[in-house]
Amino acid sequence: MRSMLSGVFACIACFGSALANAQGVTLPEYHYVELDNGTVFILHEKRDVPLIGLQALISGGAITDPQGKAGLSSLFASMLEKGAGERDAASFAETVAGVGGSLSASAGLETLSISGEFLARDADLVIELLVDMLRAPALDRDEFSKLRDRQIDLLAAAKDSDLRPLTSVYGNAYLFGDHPYGTPVGGNEASLAAISHRDLLAYYDDFIGADRLIISLAGDFDAAEMINKLTEAFVDWRPAAKALTEIEAPIPDVGRRVLLVDKPGATQSYFWIGSVGVSLHYPQRAELNIANTLFGGRFTSLLVDEMRSKAGLTYGVRSSLLRPSQPGSFAIVSYTKTDTTTVAIDLAIELLARLHEQGFDDELIASGKNYILGQFPPRLETAEQLANQFAALQAAGLDESFINDYGAAVAGASGEDIRAVIADVYPQVDNLVFVIIGDAEQLRDAVSKYGPVTEMSIADPRFRP
């Protein structure tokens, strides 16, 4: 076991104090334990409020989904809430609700997570439920069938409604192709239909085990006592049967290509313009976050000001950075009326070019710094937030300097460094991947100017050709 001591959290009193406060944010004292079977415990005693925050992570996630069965990890995570130990789905949910707690499981690109918050008096129940979910999940066949069929229906329904939640799914699937980062976390209609109950059971044996488990707890408890209880619960748990495959860095595109997803009769078009970006380990994280905040990461950004406020082409536009363990994606994501599709896309490309040519002046950079530093401390205040942060750092192989040094890095970022990051990370306008969802009959000829066009139907049960 080892303990690490650092400072205390500060709250923001006003805009002008954001910079000083954020530079004072450091991770608090915590206890670290690693069992012989590989399970890691991270515990932080936080006695100010009688609550316990829980975050359990299992390395893996959607990147472990077998070929043609995307969504298996997501289905498995959801099944953890559908009964465990002696409790069926109904009694499990009633137990959590009966004590006023919250407990949920979900899959991400590279992890499965179990998150929760309970009153401190229910600490033993927290451990009991977590042990049951991980070591004795019910994985009931009928519950699985209902969940899988419901997810297929939800995906089909989503294609007939607001497509904003699916735009980035199409975008990343087309950008990354067969690379694991192209896997839609929630699956697609075809892959979900191919998943059997036997696949679910095999996934549990193959990819869930002690050797890739991180349990992080923060709150009102005695750390030594909690460590003893967790050790007793997990010390004899088996490892996962299959090793995790090492993920290779995706290769950026050279040139342009376009995917046109046909939705006949659509009155709006949804578009995603992207490229391969950087990973979570990118060293100039502070400078990149400032640049992206100013470009399209907040409401008063370059993209929003020009495309929404001035041009009136959209109600929403953003620039996103997906940063997993290997380089993820950068994207501009928006929507507009069908007849202004190319006008909006042209403006987005023009603004990307302007970003490279002009960057941001000192006044805007100062504004971006204050925005980030004002948002940073409140994300590390509650027991649940702290538990989540400790687990995420451990899963990513990052140490506490990722948090402790961040405020100073943001405050000290220079305009020259930010311009260098823009040149390094943001794609040139000649190297872009476009995904456009709309009425192909009206868009086909117009969008061909962006590059070679591949078409698919919105009715296709996958997110890429």
C-alpha positions as a Python dict, from the first residue, in 0.01 Angstrom:
ca = {
    (1, 'M'): (0, 0, 0),
    (2, 'R'): (112, 354, -59),
    (3, 'S'): (-43, 686, 34),
    (4, 'M'): (-6, 1016, -144),
    (5, 'L'): (-76, 1354, 10),
    (6, 'S'): (-156, 1671, -176),
    (7, 'G'): (-355, 1988, -138),
    (8, 'V'): (-716, 2084, -86),
    (9, 'F'): (-985, 2190, -324),
    (10, 'A'): (-1079, 2551, -377),
    (11, 'C'): (-1417, 2686, -486),
    (12, 'I'): (-1456, 2964, -735),
    (13, 'A'): (-1584, 3286, -582),
    (14, 'C'): (-1588, 3489, -901),
    (15, 'F'): (-1461, 3494, -1257),
    (16, 'G'): (-1148, 3684, -1164),
    (17, 'S'): (-1036, 3423, -913),
    (18, 'A'): (-1068, 3129, -1152),
    (19, 'L'): (-703, 3120, -1247),
    (20, 'A'): (-570, 3124, -891),
    (21, 'N'): (-822, 2868, -770),
    (22, 'A'): (-769, 2621, -1053),
    (23, 'Q'): (-393, 2630, -1003),
    (24, 'G'): (-456, 2523, -643),
    (25, 'V'): (-657, 2214, -739),
    (26, 'T'): (-470, 1895, -662),
    (27, 'L'): (-579, 1541, -594),
    (28, 'P'): (-628, 1468, -224),
    (29, 'E'): (-475, 1189, -18),
    (30, 'Y'): (-563, 837, -128),
    (31, 'H'): (-472, 477, -56),
    (32, 'Y'): (-358, 243, -333),
    (33, 'V'): (-367, -137, -307),
    (34, 'E'): (-290, -395, -575),
    (35, 'L'): (-374, -760, -511),
    (36, 'D'): (-169, -1048, -644),
    (37, 'N'): (-441, -1124, -900),
    (38, 'G'): (-408, -773, -1047),
    (39, 'T'): (-715, -606, -895),
    (40, 'V'): (-648, -247, -787),
    (41, 'F'): (-824, -58, -506),
    (42, 'I'): (-805, 322, -476),
    (43, 'L'): (-967, 473, -168),
    (44, 'H'): (-1005, 830, -49),
    (45, 'E'): (-1160, 920, 286),
    (46, 'K'): (-1387, 1222, 246),
    (47, 'R'): (-1577, 1278, 569),
    (48, 'D'): (-1753, 1609, 504),
    (49, 'V'): (-2070, 1447, 364),
    (50, 'P'): (-2209, 1103, 464),
    (51, 'L'): (-2188, 965, 109),
    (52, 'I'): (-1981, 707, -76),
    (53, 'G'): (-1898, 742, -444),
    (54, 'L'): (-1809, 431, -641),
    (55, 'Q'): (-1638, 383, -975),
    (56, 'A'): (-1531, 36, -1091),
    (57, 'L'): (-1359, 4, -1427),
    (58, 'I'): (-1274, -303, -1630),
    (59, 'S'): (-1025, -251, -1910),
    (60, 'G'): (-1164, -359, -2244),
    (61, 'G'): (-1490, -209, -2364),
    (62, 'A'): (-1606, -191, -2723),
    (63, 'I'): (-1259, -258, -2863),
    (64, 'T'): (-1299, -619, -2738),
    (65, 'D'): (-1623, -678, -2928),
    (66, 'P'): (-1578, -973, -3169),
    (67, 'Q'): (-1584, -904, -3542),
    (68, 'G'): (-1942, -857, -3657),
    (69, 'K'): (-2077, -836, -3301),
    (70, 'A'): (-2034, -472, -3211),
    (71, 'G'): (-2240, -381, -2907),
    (72, 'L'): (-2167, -701, -2714),
    (73, 'S'): (-1973, -519, -2442),
    (74, 'S'): (-2251, -261, -2414),
    (75, 'L'): (-2516, -532, -2381),
    (76, 'F'): (-2306, -709, -2120),
    (77, 'A'): (-2267, -390, -1916),
    (78, 'S'): (-2641, -326, -1925),
    (79, 'M'): (-2705, -685, -1817),
    (80, 'L'): (-2512, -620, -1496),
    (81, 'E'): (-2811, -414, -1383),
    (82, 'K'): (-3053, -695, -1469),
    (83, 'G'): (-2993, -912, -1165),
    (84, 'A'): (-2695, -1048, -974),
    (85, 'G'): (-2636, -1285, -686),
    (86, 'E'): (-2967, -1384, -529),
    (87, 'R'): (-3151, -1085, -678),
    (88, 'D'): (-3337, -1087, -1008),
    (89, 'A'): (-3366, -770, -1216),
    (90, 'A'): (-3663, -631, -1025),
    (91, 'S'): (-3530, -699, -676),
    (92, 'F'): (-3185, -567, -769),
    (93, 'A'): (-3334, -235, -883),
    (94, 'E'): (-3562, -222, -577),
    (95, 'T'): (-3267, -278, -343),
    (96, 'V'): (-3076, 16, -487),
    (97, 'A'): (-3378, 246, -496),
    (98, 'G'): (-3488, 138, -150),
    (99, 'V'): (-3182, 293, 13),
    (100, 'G'): (-3186, 604, -205),
    (101, 'G'): (-2876, 497, -395),
    (102, 'S'): (-2777, 498, -759),
    (103, 'L'): (-2593, 222, -944),
    (104, 'S'): (-2544, 188, -1317),
    (105, 'A'): (-2318, 9, -1563),
    (106, 'S'): (-2214, 109, -1912),
    (107, 'A'): (-1956, 41, -2179),
    (108, 'G'): (-1714, 284, -2336),
    (109, 'L'): (-1466, 247, -2616),
    (110, 'E'): (-1191, 107, -2391),
    (111, 'T'): (-1354, 32, -2055),
    (112, 'L'): (-1664, -104, -1885),
    (113, 'S'): (-1775, 101, -1587),
    (114, 'I'): (-1994, 62, -1281),
    (115, 'S'): (-2082, 394, -1118),
    (116, 'G'): (-2277, 460, -804),
    (117, 'E'): (-2346, 675, -501),
    (118, 'F'): (-2486, 562, -167),
    (119, 'L'): (-2526, 685, 188),
    (120, 'A'): (-2226, 599, 402),
    (121, 'R'): (-2442, 379, 628),
    (122, 'D'): (-2493, 144, 331),
    (123, 'A'): (-2122, 75, 275),
    (124, 'D'): (-2163, -301, 324),
    (125, 'L'): (-2446, -305, 70),
    (126, 'V'): (-2226, -122, -181),
    (127, 'I'): (-1967, -398, -158),
    (128, 'E'): (-2227, -673, -169),
    (129, 'L'): (-2391, -537, -484),
    (130, 'L'): (-2059, -476, -655),
    (131, 'V'): (-1935, -826, -576),
    (132, 'D'): (-2259, -976, -707),
    (133, 'M'): (-2245, -773, -1028),
    (134, 'L'): (-1888, -875, -1104),
    (135, 'R'): (-1865, -1225, -963),
    (136, 'A'): (-2221, -1351, -991),
    (137, 'P'): (-2413, -1162, -1262),
    (138, 'A'): (-2742, -1330, -1346),
    (139, 'L'): (-2703, -1285, -1725),
    (140, 'D'): (-3056, -1416, -1761),
    (141, 'R'): (-3146, -1535, -2111),
    (142, 'D'): (-3491, -1373, -2119),
    (143, 'E'): (-3360, -1041, -1987),
    (144, 'F'): (-3084, -1052, -2248),
    (145, 'S'): (-3329, -1113, -2533),
    (146, 'K'): (-3551, -826, -2423),
    (147, 'L'): (-3256, -591, -2384),
    (148, 'R'): (-3102, -681, -2721),
    (149, 'D'): (-3432, -649, -2910),
    (150, 'R'): (-3507, -319, -2739),
    (151, 'Q'): (-3168, -180, -2837),
    (152, 'I'): (-3226, -278, -3201),
    (153, 'D'): (-3565, -106, -3193),
    (154, 'L'): (-3413, 207, -3037),
    (155, 'L'): (-3148, 232, -3307),
    (156, 'A'): (-3407, 195, -3581),
    (157, 'A'): (-3624, 459, -3415),
    (158, 'A'): (-3329, 697, -3375),
    (159, 'K'): (-3280, 698, -3751),
    (160, 'D'): (-3634, 829, -3792),
    (161, 'S'): (-3592, 1116, -3546),
    (162, 'D'): (-3322, 1364, -3444),
    (163, 'L'): (-2999, 1231, -3594),
    (164, 'R'): (-2761, 1440, -3385),
    (165, 'P'): (-2680, 1154, -3145),
    (166, 'L'): (-2591, 927, -3439),
    (167, 'T'): (-2391, 1172, -3650),
    (168, 'S'): (-2062, 1107, -3469),
    (169, 'V'): (-2131, 732, -3468),
    (170, 'Y'): (-2146, 739, -3848),
    (171, 'G'): (-1845, 971, -3857),
    (172, 'N'): (-1612, 761, -3644),
    (173, 'A'): (-1725, 438, -3809),
    (174, 'Y'): (-1641, 576, -4155),
    (175, 'L'): (-1317, 744, -4048),
    (176, 'F'): (-1169, 444, -3868),
    (177, 'G'): (-1322, 162, -4075),
    (178, 'D'): (-1196, -177, -3953),
    (179, 'H'): (-979, -23, -3681),
    (180, 'P'): (-1121, -94, -3332),
    (181, 'Y'): (-1200, 275, -3288),
    (182, 'G'): (-1454, 243, -3568),
    (183, 'T'): (-1662, 10, -3351),
    (184, 'P'): (-1994, 170, -3251),
    (185, 'V'): (-2007, 125, -2874),
    (186, 'G'): (-2379, 55, -2876),
    (187, 'G'): (-2356, -170, -3180),
    (188, 'N'): (-2567, -151, -3494),
    (189, 'E'): (-2885, -328, -3594),
    (190, 'A'): (-2701, -604, -3782),
    (191, 'S'): (-2436, -671, -3519),
    (192, 'L'): (-2682, -670, -3230),
    (193, 'A'): (-2906, -918, -3412),
    (194, 'A'): (-2605, -1149, -3450),
    (195, 'I'): (-2530, -1160, -3076),
    (196, 'S'): (-2653, -1467, -2891),
    (197, 'H'): (-2688, -1545, -2524),
    (198, 'R'): (-2394, -1781, -2565),
    (199, 'D'): (-2185, -1485, -2686),
    (200, 'L'): (-2280, -1297, -2369),
    (201, 'L'): (-2165, -1582, -2144),
    (202, 'A'): (-1843, -1622, -2343),
    (203, 'Y'): (-1773, -1250, -2314),
    (204, 'Y'): (-1795, -1272, -1937),
    (205, 'D'): (-1545, -1558, -1924),
    (206, 'D'): (-1310, -1410, -2183),
    (207, 'F'): (-1291, -1042, -2090),
    (208, 'I'): (-1413, -990, -1734),
    (209, 'G'): (-1174, -1074, -1451),
    (210, 'A'): (-960, -966, -1161),
    (211, 'D'): (-654, -882, -1370),
    (212, 'R'): (-823, -582, -1533),
    (213, 'L'): (-1041, -452, -1248),
    (214, 'I'): (-1003, -114, -1079),
    (215, 'I'): (-1227, -25, -784),
    (216, 'S'): (-1225, 336, -669),
    (217, 'L'): (-1417, 455, -363),
    (218, 'A'): (-1434, 803, -215),
    (219, 'G'): (-1639, 912, 80),
    (220, 'D'): (-1724, 870, 444),
    (221, 'F'): (-1562, 539, 546),
    (222, 'D'): (-1257, 400, 720),
    (223, 'A'): (-1005, 315, 448),
    (224, 'A'): (-831, 33, 633),
    (225, 'E'): (-1161, -137, 710),
    (226, 'M'): (-1283, -94, 353),
    (227, 'I'): (-960, -235, 212),
    (228, 'N'): (-998, -547, 426),
    (229, 'K'): (-1354, -601, 307),
    (230, 'L'): (-1269, -549, -58),
    (231, 'T'): (-966, -776, -32),
    (232, 'E'): (-1174, -1055, 119),
    (233, 'A'): (-1430, -1012, -159),
    (234, 'F'): (-1191, -1014, -457),
    (235, 'V'): (-862, -1176, -355),
    (236, 'D'): (-958, -1517, -497),
    (237, 'W'): (-1131, -1396, -814),
    (238, 'R'): (-1009, -1545, -1141),
    (239, 'P'): (-840, -1354, -1425),
    (240, 'A'): (-1005, -1302, -1764),
    (241, 'A'): (-944, -1591, -2002),
    (242, 'K'): (-830, -1381, -2301),
    (243, 'A'): (-561, -1117, -2315),
    (244, 'L'): (-644, -770, -2439),
    (245, 'T'): (-523, -698, -2791),
    (246, 'E'): (-281, -409, -2819),
    (247, 'I'): (-436, -125, -3015),
    (248, 'E'): (-226, 21, -3295),
    (249, 'A'): (-235, 387, -3386),
    (250, 'P'): (-477, 456, -3674),
    (251, 'I'): (-330, 599, -3995),
    (252, 'P'): (-453, 949, -4086),
    (253, 'D'): (-621, 999, -4423),
    (254, 'V'): (-442, 1179, -4703),
    (255, 'G'): (-686, 1357, -4930),
    (256, 'R'): (-1062, 1367, -4901),
    (257, 'R'): (-1348, 1118, -4910),
    (258, 'V'): (-1721, 1154, -4856),
    (259, 'L'): (-1990, 926, -4719),
    (260, 'L'): (-2343, 1031, -4814),
    (261, 'V'): (-2609, 860, -4603),
    (262, 'D'): (-2939, 884, -4788),
    (263, 'K'): (-3248, 975, -4589),
    (264, 'P'): (-3514, 1042, -4855),
    (265, 'G'): (-3738, 1339, -4786),
    (266, 'A'): (-3519, 1478, -4509),
    (267, 'T'): (-3552, 1854, -4467),
    (268, 'Q'): (-3226, 1881, -4273),
    (269, 'S'): (-2875, 1756, -4331),
    (270, 'Y'): (-2640, 1643, -4055),
    (271, 'F'): (-2269, 1657, -4120),
    (272, 'W'): (-1943, 1542, -3961),
    (273, 'I'): (-1610, 1667, -4091),
    (274, 'G'): (-1312, 1498, -3932),
    (275, 'S'): (-974, 1336, -3927),
    (276, 'V'): (-749, 1131, -3700),
    (277, 'G'): (-649, 1344, -3403),
    (278, 'V'): (-446, 1273, -3090),
    (279, 'S'): (-456, 1047, -2786),
    (280, 'L'): (-519, 1114, -2419),
    (281, 'H'): (-142, 1117, -2372),
    (282, 'Y'): (-83, 1413, -2603),
    (283, 'P'): (167, 1623, -2406),
    (284, 'Q'): (29, 1969, -2494),
    (285, 'R'): (-314, 1892, -2349),
    (286, 'A'): (-360, 2237, -2194),
    (287, 'E'): (-282, 2423, -2517),
    (288, 'L'): (-505, 2188, -2717),
    (289, 'N'): (-796, 2235, -2478),
    (290, 'I'): (-764, 2612, -2504),
    (291, 'A'): (-757, 2595, -2883),
    (292, 'N'): (-1057, 2365, -2902),
    (293, 'T'): (-1256, 2568, -2649),
    (294, 'L'): (-1210, 2877, -2864),
    (295, 'F'): (-1269, 2699, -3194),
    (296, 'G'): (-1586, 2506, -3111),
    (297, 'G'): (-1587, 2387, -2752),
    (298, 'R'): (-1813, 2648, -2595),
    (299, 'F'): (-2115, 2854, -2689),
    (300, 'T'): (-1907, 3167, -2760),
    (301, 'S'): (-1665, 2995, -2997),
    (302, 'L'): (-1550, 3073, -3349),
    (303, 'L'): (-1772, 2806, -3504),
    (304, 'V'): (-2082, 2912, -3311),
    (305, 'D'): (-2026, 3284, -3364),
    (306, 'E'): (-1982, 3250, -3741),
    (307, 'M'): (-2216, 2965, -3830),
    (308, 'R'): (-2502, 3026, -3586),
    (309, 'S'): (-2494, 3387, -3466),
    (310, 'K'): (-2380, 3560, -3785),
    (311, 'A'): (-2477, 3330, -4073),
    (312, 'G'): (-2787, 3172, -3914),
    (313, 'L'): (-2707, 2837, -4074),
    (314, 'T'): (-2756, 2617, -3769),
    (315, 'Y'): (-2873, 2610, -3411),
    (316, 'G'): (-2576, 2402, -3301),
    (317, 'V'): (-2217, 2336, -3406),
    (318, 'R'): (-1919, 2207, -3214),
    (319, 'S'): (-1569, 2077, -3254),
    (320, 'S'): (-1503, 1751, -3074),
    (321, 'L'): (-1188, 1565, -2971),
    (322, 'L'): (-1213, 1194, -2902),
    (323, 'R'): (-895, 1105, -2709),
    (324, 'P'): (-857, 736, -2617),
    (325, 'S'): (-526, 557, -2557),
    (326, 'Q'): (-426, 588, -2923),
    (327, 'P'): (-508, 884, -3149),
    (328, 'G'): (-883, 928, -3177),
    (329, 'S'): (-1077, 1173, -3390),
    (330, 'F'): (-1113, 1546, -3438),
    (331, 'A'): (-1444, 1656, -3587),
    (332, 'I'): (-1666, 1950, -3668),
    (333, 'V'): (-2026, 1839, -3612),
    (334, 'S'): (-2339, 2030, -3710),
    (335, 'Y'): (-2670, 2028, -3898),
    (336, 'T'): (-2853, 2266, -4127),
    (337, 'K'): (-3143, 2291, -4372),
    (338, 'T'): (-3104, 2073, -4679),
    (339, 'D'): (-3075, 2369, -4917),
    (340, 'T'): (-2794, 2528, -4710),
    (341, 'T'): (-2590, 2210, -4668),
    (342, 'T'): (-2295, 2307, -4886),
    (343, 'V'): (-2307, 2667, -4764),
    (344, 'A'): (-2267, 2546, -4406),
    (345, 'I'): (-1997, 2292, -4492),
    (346, 'D'): (-1806, 2549, -4697),
    (347, 'L'): (-1813, 2790, -4403),
    (348, 'A'): (-1693, 2519, -4162),
    (349, 'I'): (-1399, 2444, -4393),
    (350, 'E'): (-1325, 2815, -4427),
    (351, 'L'): (-1318, 2852, -4048),
    (352, 'L'): (-1081, 2557, -4016),
    (353, 'A'): (-851, 2726, -4265),
    (354, 'R'): (-882, 3053, -4071),
    (355, 'L'): (-787, 2869, -3754),
    (356, 'H'): (-460, 2766, -3917),
    (357, 'E'): (-393, 3105, -4072),
    (358, 'Q'): (-484, 3335, -3784),
    (359, 'G'): (-512, 3137, -3461),
    (360, 'F'): (-646, 3346, -3171),
    (361, 'D'): (-540, 3679, -3028),
    (362, 'D'): (-426, 3731, -2670),
    (363, 'E'): (-764, 3858, -2552),
    (364, 'L'): (-944, 3547, -2677),
    (365, 'I'): (-676, 3320, -2532),
    (366, 'A'): (-717, 3485, -2191),
    (367, 'S'): (-1093, 3430, -2219),
    (368, 'G'): (-1042, 3064, -2307),
    (369, 'K'): (-808, 3014, -2013),
    (370, 'N'): (-1054, 3168, -1769),
    (371, 'Y'): (-1336, 2953, -1908),
    (372, 'I'): (-1139, 2630, -1865),
    (373, 'L'): (-1004, 2723, -1522),
    (374, 'G'): (-1350, 2820, -1409),
    (375, 'Q'): (-1494, 2485, -1518),
    (376, 'F'): (-1214, 2272, -1376),
    (377, 'P'): (-1248, 2280, -993),
    (378, 'P'): (-1623, 2199, -973),
    (379, 'R'): (-1556, 1872, -1156),
    (380, 'L'): (-1347, 1743, -867),
    (381, 'E'): (-1563, 1816, -564),
    (382, 'T'): (-1804, 1532, -486),
    (383, 'A'): (-1717, 1182, -369),
    (384, 'E'): (-1849, 1034, -690),
    (385, 'Q'): (-1647, 1274, -905),
    (386, 'L'): (-1329, 1192, -715),
    (387, 'A'): (-1387, 819, -737),
    (388, 'N'): (-1438, 853, -1112),
    (389, 'Q'): (-1122, 1058, -1154),
    (390, 'F'): (-899, 821, -957),
    (391, 'A'): (-1025, 523, -1155),
    (392, 'A'): (-988, 697, -1491),
    (393, 'L'): (-628, 797, -1421),
    (394, 'Q'): (-538, 444, -1317),
    (395, 'A'): (-704, 289, -1623),
    (396, 'A'): (-521, 528, -1855),
    (397, 'G'): (-183, 477, -1689),
    (398, 'L'): (-164, 843, -1583),
    (399, 'D'): (-34, 976, -1254),
    (400, 'E'): (-166, 1257, -1036),
    (401, 'S'): (34, 1521, -1227),
    (402, 'F'): (-234, 1495, -1498),
    (403, 'I'): (-461, 1680, -1253),
    (404, 'N'): (-217, 1855, -1023),
    (405, 'D'): (-23, 2033, -1298),
    (406, 'Y'): (-315, 2111, -1526),
    (407, 'G'): (-416, 2450, -1387),
    (408, 'A'): (-62, 2584, -1408),
    (409, 'A'): (-24, 2446, -1762),
    (410, 'V'): (-341, 2623, -1875),
    (411, 'A'): (-241, 2948, -1707),
    (412, 'G'): (106, 2935, -1856),
    (413, 'A'): (12, 2843, -2212),
    (414, 'S'): (145, 3097, -2460),
    (415, 'G'): (-5, 3210, -2787),
    (416, 'E'): (295, 3068, -2970),
    (417, 'D'): (246, 2725, -2809),
    (418, 'I'): (-124, 2727, -2895),
    (419, 'R'): (-51, 2810, -3259),
    (420, 'A'): (200, 2523, -3269),
    (421, 'V'): (-63, 2283, -3137),
    (422, 'I'): (-316, 2401, -3395),
    (423, 'A'): (-65, 2330, -3670),
    (424, 'D'): (16, 1990, -3519),
    (425, 'V'): (-332, 1858, -3438),
    (426, 'Y'): (-594, 2022, -3659),
    (427, 'P'): (-613, 1884, -4013),
    (428, 'Q'): (-541, 2083, -4323),
    (429, 'V'): (-852, 2138, -4532),
    (430, 'D'): (-724, 1908, -4807),
    (431, 'N'): (-716, 1607, -4570),
    (432, 'L'): (-1070, 1560, -4444),
    (433, 'V'): (-1330, 1288, -4416),
    (434, 'F'): (-1693, 1397, -4465),
    (435, 'V'): (-2007, 1221, -4349),
    (436, 'I'): (-2331, 1384, -4463),
    (437, 'I'): (-2674, 1248, -4370),
    (438, 'G'): (-2966, 1380, -4571),
    (439, 'D'): (-3169, 1354, -4889),
    (440, 'A'): (-2918, 1215, -5140),
    (441, 'E'): (-3132, 1311, -5439),
    (442, 'Q'): (-3091, 1677, -5345),
    (443, 'L'): (-2733, 1655, -5218),
    (444, 'R'): (-2552, 1405, -5442),
    (445, 'D'): (-2422, 1642, -5709),
    (446, 'A'): (-2349, 1930, -5473),
    (447, 'V'): (-2139, 1735, -5221),
    (448, 'S'): (-1930, 1565, -5486),
    (449, 'K'): (-1704, 1871, -5488),
    (450, 'Y'): (-1566, 1762, -5150),
    (451, 'G'): (-1421, 1434, -5278),
    (452, 'P'): (-1513, 1088, -5404),
    (453, 'V'): (-1861, 1001, -5276),
    (454, 'T'): (-1970, 667, -5132),
    (455, 'E'): (-2342, 623, -5068),
    (456, 'M'): (-2543, 415, -4828),
    (457, 'S'): (-2903, 422, -4706),
    (458, 'I'): (-3014, 530, -4360),
    (459, 'A'): (-3208, 203, -4361),
    (460, 'D'): (-2888, -2, -4383),
    (461, 'P'): (-2842, -184, -4052),
    (462, 'R'): (-2480, -64, -4015),
    (463, 'F'): (-2305, 270, -3971),
    (464, 'R'): (-2065, 240, -4263),
    (465, 'P'): (-2072, 76, -4607),
}
